[in-house]
Amino acid sequence: MTATIVILLLIFAALGVPLFVIIGAGSLVAVWSADLDPAVLMVEMLRLASSPNLMAIPLFTLAGVVLSKGGAPERLVKLFNAAFGWMPGGLAVVALTSCAFFA
């Protein structure tokens, strides 16, 4: 029974049904197959949605877009290339320092 529902959800995903509908339906199927009350799923989703850590995702994306539009990544890579590019293995050092700075 559950395998049939999973295949049906995969077919819906292939037909272009929005991903949130597929994930929600899959969650409901998993809750029902575990013989749990569907209210448990709603309570858990409310707990996850009210988490302050969830706000970090759009803010992190916004910071990346602002940096990208301003041209900061190219300038920082040029700066680190001028500072460390002459060293043996300079490309790796430039890549690591650039990634460390962005992180």
GROMACS elastic network, one bead per residue, 0.5 to 0.9 nm:
[ bonds ]
;  ai    aj funct       b0    kb
    1     4     6  0.52511   500
    1     5     6  0.65020   500
    1     6     6  0.88437   500
    2     5     6  0.50850   500
    2     6     6  0.62067   500
    2     7     6  0.86607   500
    2    29     6  0.75367   500
    2    30     6  0.84755   500
    2    33     6  0.73906   500
    3     6     6  0.50400   500
    3     7     6  0.61857   500
    3     8     6  0.85301   500
    4     7     6  0.51615   500
    4     8     6  0.61363   500
    4     9     6  0.86499   500
    5     9     6  0.61512   500
    5    10     6  0.86271   500
    5    26     6  0.84422   500
    5    29     6  0.77738   500
    6     9     6  0.50556   500
    6    10     6  0.62419   500
    6    11     6  0.86618   500
    6    26     6  0.74161   500
    6    29     6  0.85759   500
    7    10     6  0.50286   500
    7    11     6  0.62225   500
    7    12     6  0.86547   500
    8    11     6  0.50602   500
    8    12     6  0.62589   500
    8    13     6  0.86531   500
    9    12     6  0.50032   500
    9    13     6  0.61641   500
    9    14     6  0.86326   500
    9    22     6  0.62337   500
    9    23     6  0.89070   500
    9    25     6  0.77962   500
    9    26     6  0.73859   500
   10    14     6  0.61841   500
   10    15     6  0.86158   500
   10    22     6  0.81417   500
   11    14     6  0.50274   500
   11    15     6  0.62231   500
   11    16     6  0.88251   500
   12    15     6  0.50162   500
   12    16     6  0.64997   500
   12    17     6  0.56205   500
   12    18     6  0.88012   500
   12    22     6  0.75256   500
   13    16     6  0.52669   500
   13    17     6  0.52770   500
   13    18     6  0.72535   500
   13    19     6  0.70123   500
   13    22     6  0.66778   500
   14    17     6  0.74957   500
   16    19     6  0.82231   500
   17    20     6  0.85893   500
   17    21     6  0.69902   500
   17    22     6  0.71467   500
   18    21     6  0.55684   500
   18    22     6  0.67416   500
   19    22     6  0.50874   500
   19    23     6  0.61387   500
   19    24     6  0.84452   500
   20    23     6  0.51292   500
   20    24     6  0.59265   500
   20    25     6  0.84275   500
   21    24     6  0.51066   500
   21    25     6  0.60012   500
   21    26     6  0.84258   500
   22    25     6  0.51821   500
   22    26     6  0.60192   500
   22    27     6  0.85280   500
   23    26     6  0.50414   500
   23    27     6  0.61018   500
   23    28     6  0.86613   500
   24    27     6  0.50570   500
   24    28     6  0.62768   500
   24    29     6  0.86540   500
   25    28     6  0.50875   500
   25    29     6  0.61736   500
   25    30     6  0.86051   500
   26    29     6  0.50492   500
   26    30     6  0.61500   500
   26    31     6  0.86241   500
   27    30     6  0.50685   500
   27    31     6  0.61694   500
   27    32     6  0.85750   500
   27    41     6  0.77305   500
   28    31     6  0.50784   500
   28    32     6  0.60681   500
   28    33     6  0.84566   500
   28    38     6  0.68504   500
   28    41     6  0.76495   500
   29    32     6  0.51451   500
   29    33     6  0.59760   500
   29    34     6  0.85389   500
   30    33     6  0.51284   500
   30    34     6  0.61987   500
   30    35     6  0.87444   500
   30    36     6  0.89234   500
   31    34     6  0.51976   500
   31    35     6  0.64375   500
   31    36     6  0.54648   500
   31    37     6  0.71120   500
   31    38     6  0.63114   500
   31    40     6  0.82855   500
   31    41     6  0.72522   500
   32    35     6  0.50561   500
   32    36     6  0.58864   500
   32    37     6  0.72860   500
   32    38     6  0.71027   500
   33    36     6  0.77043   500
   36    39     6  0.83967   500
   36    40     6  0.72294   500
   36    41     6  0.87995   500
   37    40     6  0.57394   500
   37    41     6  0.77528   500
   38    41     6  0.53464   500
   38    42     6  0.68398   500
   38    43     6  0.89897   500
   39    42     6  0.50505   500
   39    43     6  0.61981   500
   39    44     6  0.85803   500
   40    43     6  0.51797   500
   40    44     6  0.61717   500
   40    45     6  0.86289   500
   41    44     6  0.51710   500
   41    45     6  0.61683   500
   41    46     6  0.86307   500
   42    45     6  0.51086   500
   42    46     6  0.61738   500
   42    47     6  0.86271   500
   43    46     6  0.51237   500
   43    47     6  0.62440   500
   43    48     6  0.87449   500
   44    47     6  0.50251   500
   44    48     6  0.62583   500
   44    49     6  0.86062   500
   45    48     6  0.50786   500
   45    49     6  0.60207   500
   45    50     6  0.85605   500
   46    49     6  0.50733   500
   46    50     6  0.61186   500
   46    51     6  0.86987   500
   47    50     6  0.53882   500
   47    51     6  0.65134   500
   48    51     6  0.53347   500
   48    52     6  0.89441   500
   48    54     6  0.78064   500
   49    52     6  0.83041   500
   49    54     6  0.69469   500
   50    53     6  0.87127   500
   50    54     6  0.77395   500
   51    54     6  0.56992   500
   51    55     6  0.78973   500
   52    55     6  0.57525   500
   52    56     6  0.76823   500
   53    56     6  0.55525   500
   53    57     6  0.78083   500
   54    57     6  0.59953   500
   54    58     6  0.81442   500
   55    58     6  0.61622   500
   55    59     6  0.66166   500
   55    60     6  0.87809   500
   56    59     6  0.51620   500
   56    60     6  0.58425   500
   56    61     6  0.85214   500
   57    60     6  0.52289   500
   57    61     6  0.63253   500
   57    62     6  0.86939   500
   58    62     6  0.60742   500
   58    63     6  0.86304   500
   59    63     6  0.61752   500
   59    64     6  0.86455   500
   60    63     6  0.51566   500
   60    64     6  0.63555   500
   60    65     6  0.88026   500
   61    64     6  0.51180   500
   61    65     6  0.62972   500
   61    66     6  0.86940   500
   62    65     6  0.51379   500
   62    66     6  0.61591   500
   62    67     6  0.85786   500
   63    66     6  0.51712   500
   63    67     6  0.61322   500
   63    68     6  0.85155   500
   64    67     6  0.51741   500
   64    68     6  0.60371   500
   64    69     6  0.86010   500
   65    68     6  0.50367   500
   65    69     6  0.60536   500
   65    70     6  0.84930   500
   66    69     6  0.53105   500
   66    70     6  0.61667   500
   66    71     6  0.87723   500
   66    72     6  0.88655   500
   67    70     6  0.52797   500
   67    71     6  0.64104   500
   67    72     6  0.54898   500
   67    73     6  0.67341   500
   68    71     6  0.53801   500
   68    72     6  0.64098   500
   68    73     6  0.64956   500
   68    74     6  0.86147   500
   69    72     6  0.78842   500
   70    73     6  0.83158   500
   71    74     6  0.57822   500
   71    75     6  0.66414   500
   71    76     6  0.88955   500
   72    75     6  0.51785   500
   72    76     6  0.60239   500
   72    77     6  0.85673   500
   73    76     6  0.51398   500
   73    77     6  0.61182   500
   73    78     6  0.85603   500
   73    98     6  0.83099   500
   73   102     6  0.83729   500
   74    77     6  0.52373   500
   74    78     6  0.62078   500
   74    79     6  0.86225   500
   75    78     6  0.50658   500
   75    79     6  0.61152   500
   75    80     6  0.86820   500
   76    80     6  0.61622   500
   76    81     6  0.83748   500
   76    98     6  0.69711   500
   76   101     6  0.87995   500
   77    80     6  0.51630   500
   77    81     6  0.59089   500
   77    82     6  0.85138   500
   77    94     6  0.70203   500
   77    95     6  0.78431   500
   77    97     6  0.87718   500
   77    98     6  0.61228   500
   78    82     6  0.61040   500
   78    83     6  0.85649   500
   78    94     6  0.89126   500
   79    82     6  0.51810   500
   79    83     6  0.62317   500
   79    84     6  0.85979   500
   80    84     6  0.57466   500
   80    85     6  0.71147   500
   80    93     6  0.84847   500
   80    94     6  0.55213   500
   80    95     6  0.84455   500
   80    97     6  0.71437   500
   80    98     6  0.68879   500
   81    84     6  0.53274   500
   81    86     6  0.78075   500
   81    90     6  0.75868   500
   81    91     6  0.75484   500
   81    93     6  0.85954   500
   81    94     6  0.56184   500
   81    95     6  0.87264   500
   82    85     6  0.56921   500
   82    86     6  0.74824   500
   82    94     6  0.89594   500
   83    86     6  0.75258   500
   83    87     6  0.89110   500
   83    94     6  0.83844   500
   84    87     6  0.57868   500
   84    88     6  0.89947   500
   84    90     6  0.57093   500
   84    91     6  0.80759   500
   84    93     6  0.66144   500
   84    94     6  0.61207   500
   85    88     6  0.79837   500
   85    89     6  0.78848   500
   85    91     6  0.60512   500
   85    92     6  0.87692   500
   85    93     6  0.74769   500
   85    94     6  0.64196   500
   86    89     6  0.83635   500
   86    90     6  0.58792   500
   86    91     6  0.87703   500
   87    91     6  0.84603   500
   87    93     6  0.82283   500
   88    91     6  0.83585   500
   88    93     6  0.88806   500
   89    92     6  0.55748   500
   89    93     6  0.64713   500
   89    94     6  0.87990   500
   90    94     6  0.59686   500
   90    95     6  0.84576   500
   91    94     6  0.50853   500
   91    95     6  0.61157   500
   91    96     6  0.85806   500
   92    95     6  0.50594   500
   92    96     6  0.60720   500
   92    97     6  0.85456   500
   93    96     6  0.51193   500
   93    97     6  0.60307   500
   93    98     6  0.83627   500
   94    97     6  0.53010   500
   94    98     6  0.59561   500
   94    99     6  0.84835   500
   95    98     6  0.52078   500
   95    99     6  0.61073   500
   95   100     6  0.85111   500
   96    99     6  0.51902   500
   96   100     6  0.60140   500
   96   101     6  0.85245   500
   97   101     6  0.60330   500
   97   102     6  0.85866   500
   98   101     6  0.51434   500
   98   102     6  0.62527   500
   98   103     6  0.86195   500
   99   102     6  0.51312   500
   99   103     6  0.60934   500
  100   103     6  0.51168   500
